[in-house]
Amino acid sequence: MKQNFWKIRAFLEAGSSYLTNDVREGNPCWGEAPLTNIARIEFPFVGIEHGLHVPFILSMSGMAAYNFFADVSRSLSNGSDSIQGLWLLGRLPPGGQVAGVVIGAQNIAYFKAPFGTEYLGAPTVGWRPGAVGERPILHVRRLT
């Protein structure tokens, strides 16, 4: 399958899938997509390793719910927006904990937090239900 870098693909339990727009542009979100019973998500992206651009893929499955958002700051001098990090989150079954990855310009950070405190101590919105049944998995691997 051709990789759609910087786009999240949600694979639904029913066998269909949904592909987001490029998460670095516009308003990256699930939008009005009627996403339920997400079996897994995949997110191919390009990171920097030893000064070189390297393709990676994030895979997440077995979560009770899924969420993502871009953490954006705005320059006071020229009004331009800059992405500080892309947050991809999964609520671990039965739902009391959140596991996530923050993809920044220079690093990839894994974290766990109680649900409702997943973003710097605050809750997030936009959660979509997952298809629980498999063991929860969250990993990032190099594609080359």
GUPANU-929720 format. One record per residue (C-alpha): residue number from 1; residue in three letters; x negated, y, z. Coordinates in nm, 2 decimals. Example, Ala and Ser with C-alpha at 12.3 -4.5 7.8 and 13.67 -1.06 7.14 Angstrom:
+-----+-----+--------+--------+--------+
!   k !   r !     px !     py !     pz !
+-----+-----+--------+--------+--------+
!   1 ! ALA !  -1.23 !  -0.45 !   0.78 !
!   2 ! SER !  -1.37 !  -0.11 !   0.71 !
+-----+-----+--------+--------+--------+
//
This chain:
+-----+-----+--------+--------+--------+
!   k !   r !     px !     py !     pz !
+-----+-----+--------+--------+--------+
!   1 ! MET !   0.00 !   0.00 !   0.00 !
!   2 ! LYS !  -0.13 !   0.35 !  -0.09 !
!   3 ! GLN !  -0.22 !   0.55 !   0.22 !
!   4 ! ASN !  -0.02 !   0.87 !   0.27 !
!   5 ! PHE !  -0.27 !   1.05 !   0.48 !
!   6 ! TRP !  -0.13 !   1.29 !   0.74 !
!   7 ! LYS !   0.22 !   1.15 !   0.71 !
!   8 ! ILE !   0.38 !   0.93 !   0.97 !
!   9 ! ARG !   0.57 !   0.62 !   0.85 !
!  10 ! ALA !   0.83 !   0.48 !   1.09 !
!  11 ! PHE !   0.91 !   0.11 !   1.01 !
!  12 ! LEU !   1.27 !   0.03 !   1.13 !
!  13 ! GLU !   1.38 !  -0.31 !   1.27 !
!  14 ! ALA !   1.63 !  -0.34 !   0.98 !
!  15 ! GLY !   1.34 !  -0.35 !   0.73 !
!  16 ! SER !   1.36 !   0.01 !   0.59 !
!  17 ! SER !   1.11 !   0.28 !   0.66 !
!  18 ! TYR !   1.09 !   0.66 !   0.69 !
!  19 ! LEU !   0.80 !   0.88 !   0.58 !
!  20 ! THR !   0.76 !   1.23 !   0.73 !
!  21 ! ASN !   0.62 !   1.53 !   0.55 !
!  22 ! ASP !   0.25 !   1.62 !   0.61 !
!  23 ! VAL !   0.23 !   1.68 !   0.98 !
!  24 ! ARG !  -0.02 !   1.97 !   0.94 !
!  25 ! GLU !   0.23 !   2.18 !   0.74 !
!  26 ! GLY !   0.56 !   2.35 !   0.81 !
!  27 ! ASN !   0.77 !   2.21 !   1.09 !
!  28 ! PRO !   0.65 !   1.85 !   1.14 !
!  29 ! CYS !   0.92 !   1.65 !   1.30 !
!  30 ! TRP !   1.16 !   1.37 !   1.25 !
!  31 ! GLY !   1.41 !   1.62 !   1.12 !
!  32 ! GLU !   1.77 !   1.49 !   1.07 !
!  33 ! ALA !   1.65 !   1.14 !   0.99 !
!  34 ! PRO !   1.88 !   0.89 !   1.16 !
!  35 ! LEU !   1.59 !   0.69 !   1.31 !
!  36 ! THR !   1.69 !   0.41 !   1.55 !
!  37 ! ASN !   1.53 !   0.08 !   1.64 !
!  38 ! ILE !   1.18 !   0.18 !   1.53 !
!  39 ! ALA !   0.97 !  -0.13 !   1.52 !
!  40 ! ARG !   0.64 !   0.05 !   1.46 !
!  41 ! ILE !   0.48 !   0.37 !   1.34 !
!  42 ! GLU !   0.16 !   0.41 !   1.14 !
!  43 ! PHE !  -0.03 !   0.73 !   1.09 !
!  44 ! PRO !  -0.33 !   0.75 !   0.85 !
!  45 ! PHE !  -0.54 !   1.05 !   0.90 !
!  46 ! VAL !  -0.89 !   1.18 !   0.83 !
!  47 ! GLY !  -1.12 !   1.24 !   1.12 !
!  48 ! ILE !  -1.48 !   1.35 !   1.15 !
!  49 ! GLU !  -1.75 !   1.10 !   1.27 !
!  50 ! HIS !  -2.11 !   1.19 !   1.28 !
!  51 ! GLY !  -2.03 !   1.50 !   1.06 !
!  52 ! LEU !  -1.86 !   1.29 !   0.79 !
!  53 ! HIS !  -1.49 !   1.27 !   0.69 !
!  54 ! VAL !  -1.37 !   0.92 !   0.78 !
!  55 ! PRO !  -1.03 !   0.77 !   0.73 !
!  56 ! PHE !  -0.85 !   0.63 !   1.04 !
!  57 ! ILE !  -0.51 !   0.48 !   1.11 !
!  58 ! LEU !  -0.31 !   0.50 !   1.43 !
!  59 ! SER !  -0.06 !   0.21 !   1.49 !
!  60 ! MET !   0.20 !   0.20 !   1.76 !
!  61 ! SER !   0.46 !  -0.07 !   1.82 !
!  62 ! GLY !   0.68 !  -0.23 !   2.09 !
!  63 ! MET !   0.77 !   0.10 !   2.25 !
!  64 ! ALA !   1.11 !   0.19 !   2.40 !
!  65 ! ALA !   1.10 !   0.52 !   2.22 !
!  66 ! TYR !   0.87 !   0.72 !   1.99 !
!  67 ! ASN !   0.78 !   1.09 !   1.96 !
!  68 ! PHE !   0.53 !   1.32 !   1.80 !
!  69 ! PHE !   0.46 !   1.69 !   1.77 !
!  70 ! ALA !   0.19 !   1.94 !   1.67 !
!  71 ! ASP !   0.04 !   2.16 !   1.95 !
!  72 ! VAL !  -0.01 !   2.49 !   1.76 !
!  73 ! SER !  -0.16 !   2.82 !   1.87 !
!  74 ! ARG !  -0.12 !   3.16 !   1.70 !
!  75 ! SER !  -0.41 !   3.41 !   1.66 !
!  76 ! LEU !  -0.33 !   3.74 !   1.81 !
!  77 ! SER !  -0.56 !   3.92 !   1.56 !
!  78 ! ASN !  -0.42 !   3.79 !   1.23 !
!  79 ! GLY !  -0.10 !   3.59 !   1.33 !
!  80 ! SER !  -0.23 !   3.27 !   1.17 !
!  81 ! ASP !  -0.14 !   2.93 !   1.32 !
!  82 ! SER !  -0.39 !   2.67 !   1.41 !
!  83 ! ILE !  -0.32 !   2.31 !   1.51 !
!  84 ! GLN !  -0.49 !   2.23 !   1.84 !
!  85 ! GLY !  -0.38 !   1.87 !   1.85 !
!  86 ! LEU !  -0.13 !   1.62 !   1.71 !
!  87 ! TRP !   0.04 !   1.43 !   1.98 !
!  88 ! LEU !   0.18 !   1.08 !   1.91 !
!  89 ! LEU !   0.38 !   0.93 !   2.20 !
!  90 ! GLY !   0.54 !   0.60 !   2.30 !
!  91 ! ARG !   0.76 !   0.53 !   2.60 !
!  92 ! LEU !   0.64 !   0.20 !   2.75 !
!  93 ! PRO !   0.93 !  -0.05 !   2.83 !
!  94 ! PRO !   1.13 !  -0.01 !   3.05 !
!  95 ! GLY !   1.07 !   0.36 !   2.99 !
!  96 ! GLY !   0.91 !   0.50 !   3.30 !
!  97 ! GLN !   0.56 !   0.56 !   3.15 !
!  98 ! VAL !   0.44 !   0.73 !   2.83 !
!  99 ! ALA !   0.13 !   0.62 !   2.64 !
! 100 ! GLY !  -0.01 !   0.85 !   2.38 !
! 101 ! VAL !  -0.29 !   0.97 !   2.16 !
! 102 ! VAL !  -0.39 !   1.34 !   2.10 !
! 103 ! ILE !  -0.58 !   1.38 !   1.77 !
! 104 ! GLY !  -0.78 !   1.70 !   1.79 !
! 105 ! ALA !  -1.03 !   1.86 !   1.56 !
! 106 ! GLN !  -1.33 !   1.70 !   1.73 !
! 107 ! ASN !  -1.19 !   1.40 !   1.92 !
! 108 ! ILE !  -0.92 !   1.14 !   1.98 !
! 109 ! ALA !  -0.79 !   1.11 !   2.34 !
! 110 ! TYR !  -0.57 !   0.84 !   2.48 !
! 111 ! PHE !  -0.36 !   0.91 !   2.78 !
! 112 ! LYS !  -0.08 !   0.77 !   3.00 !
! 113 ! ALA !   0.17 !   0.98 !   3.20 !
! 114 ! PRO !   0.50 !   0.94 !   3.38 !
! 115 ! PHE !   0.80 !   1.01 !   3.15 !
! 116 ! GLY !   0.90 !   1.37 !   3.18 !
! 117 ! THR !   0.54 !   1.49 !   3.24 !
! 118 ! GLU !   0.38 !   1.38 !   2.91 !
! 119 ! TYR !   0.29 !   1.72 !   2.77 !
! 120 ! LEU !   0.06 !   1.89 !   3.02 !
! 121 ! GLY !   0.30 !   1.81 !   3.31 !
! 122 ! ALA !   0.62 !   1.90 !   3.11 !
! 123 ! PRO !   0.88 !   1.68 !   2.92 !
! 124 ! THR !   0.91 !   1.67 !   2.55 !
! 125 ! VAL !   1.21 !   1.65 !   2.32 !
! 126 ! GLY !   1.27 !   1.46 !   1.99 !
! 127 ! TRP !   1.24 !   1.10 !   2.12 !
! 128 ! ARG !   1.37 !   0.83 !   1.88 !
! 129 ! PRO !   1.47 !   0.49 !   2.01 !
! 130 ! GLY !   1.24 !   0.19 !   1.95 !
! 131 ! ALA !   1.30 !  -0.18 !   1.90 !
! 132 ! VAL !   1.17 !  -0.33 !   2.22 !
! 133 ! GLY !   1.07 !  -0.70 !   2.22 !
! 134 ! GLU !   0.71 !  -0.71 !   2.11 !
! 135 ! ARG !   0.42 !  -0.64 !   2.34 !
! 136 ! PRO !   0.35 !  -0.26 !   2.33 !
! 137 ! ILE !   0.04 !  -0.17 !   2.12 !
! 138 ! LEU !  -0.13 !   0.16 !   2.06 !
! 139 ! HIS !  -0.46 !   0.18 !   1.88 !
! 140 ! VAL !  -0.66 !   0.38 !   1.63 !
! 141 ! ARG !  -0.90 !   0.21 !   1.40 !
! 142 ! ARG !  -1.13 !   0.31 !   1.12 !
! 143 ! LEU !  -1.01 !   0.22 !   0.77 !
! 144 ! THR !  -1.35 !   0.17 !   0.61 !
+-----+-----+--------+--------+--------+
//
